[in-house]
Amino acid sequence: MITTLLGRCESTNRIAVGTVSDEPILGKSRTIVRAQIGAVVIHSGLTLGSEVLALNLLDMGYSLANIVSQMTEGTITSHCHQFALIKANGMSQTSTSKTLGANAYELTGTNYAAISIGDGSADMVKAMVGSYIEGVSETRLEYRLATALAAAVGTAPIASRVSHSASLAVYGAAPYPEVDMRVDLSDDALDQIRIILHEQHLMDLYFAERRRNPKSTEFSDHFIARMKLERTKGSS
Amino acid sequence: MTYSIIARCPRTGSIGQAIATFAIATGGRLDGFNSSVGICKTMAIPVRDNDVLAIRLMALGHKPETVLKMLESNDPGYANRQIAMMDLSGRVAVHTGEARPWCGHRQGDGVVAAGNMLAGPQVVDALISSFMETAKAPLADRLIFALQSAQAAGGQRGPDGRIVNARSAALRVMRPGAHLVDVDLRIDYHEQSVAELLVLFQKMHKTNS
């Protein structure tokens, strides 16, 4: 099972993509994001490179419906496809071939697109989107997305209630991702993503300090250890 | 504290990078990796825009050595940077500023290795020598073996001699001009990230075979 949520932050216009799977992905996720253009995720079917074509068409101003047609018509592997697109303005579209039947789910709306394929459920996708919509007050899009992915896994059929791989990426105005985290193989990939988010926050603090004070900032491992100690004292 | 190798396969023209560092999720910050242009990585006190700019300048046709000079003139913090880059033809340029010791770099034809806050020069020597000794292997194998060799040569170490684990590591290989990666493996947070990257690499091979 693989489940993906594409989201756009209503207040910052940032685009985020979160994926979770009960299988190891091992660097094979077919996700492509371009800052201020949009994002495309392919779960199944379509020839390699279709994601690049879709994003290029998005960049050229093609409508979402037109892009879906371009991607699915006349493609040998289109009979078993599932993919999702979101534009930088929040418009989104998903496409799932009928042959995938009861094993595939999708849900779209303004500022989000959700797809799932495998042993999931419609409730799982609804729970994920519901969590994402409810999380509008969360200022950090990456945490909002992580919570939504956890809601999906928590609502999945019991046999699929595991995450062995997960990824999270957030794009703003810069030509590179503000956040880009991935766990390819783990017993609890979503938990690992949360730990990485926390550690990354500490590293961001360190790099900000180092840029301010390049000569005399303490070593990064000392800095991280001190921050953790201070936080432990603060919470006790 | 980081060590990295950037290289080109002379047989296939593929380019690749392997990196290990104390910071988290280093594989999410390979912003200067472009299969149609080359690779640039800024370390020590990194500036992400630097790598993007370097790629754009190389895309205009500038040689890596020229690009390095252009980065110097554009960046007031250049003295604090460590920058390694290579274009698609394998030409390299590298700069080690006032990074934390031991810091330095080595370069060869189609390969450049650099690092800072390392156990010593033997770490970057190991990156290069391992890469050279495995010339018949696929690029991804050569890069990951180089990373293993650097780790075995001491890896990251503080000036007081303490071992500093590389908590994230990454390996990426792309064919020239390709839109999709051939190999893209990441360990975003693990106290033994280099060893874990090898585990992932072997598992990927097993899955693909």
Interface residues (C-beta under 8 A of the other chain):
Chain A: P24 L26 G27 R30 L48 G49 V52 A169 A174 P175 Y176 P177 V179 D180 M181 R182 V183 D184 L185 Q192 I195 I196 E199 Q200 M203 F207 R210 R211 P214 F219 S220 D221
Chain B: M1 F22 A23 I24 A25 G27 G28 R29 D31 I45 P46 R48 D49 V52 G77 N80 R100 M117 G158 V164 R167 H179 L180 V181 V183 D184 L185 R186 I187 D188 Y189 L200 K203 M204 T207
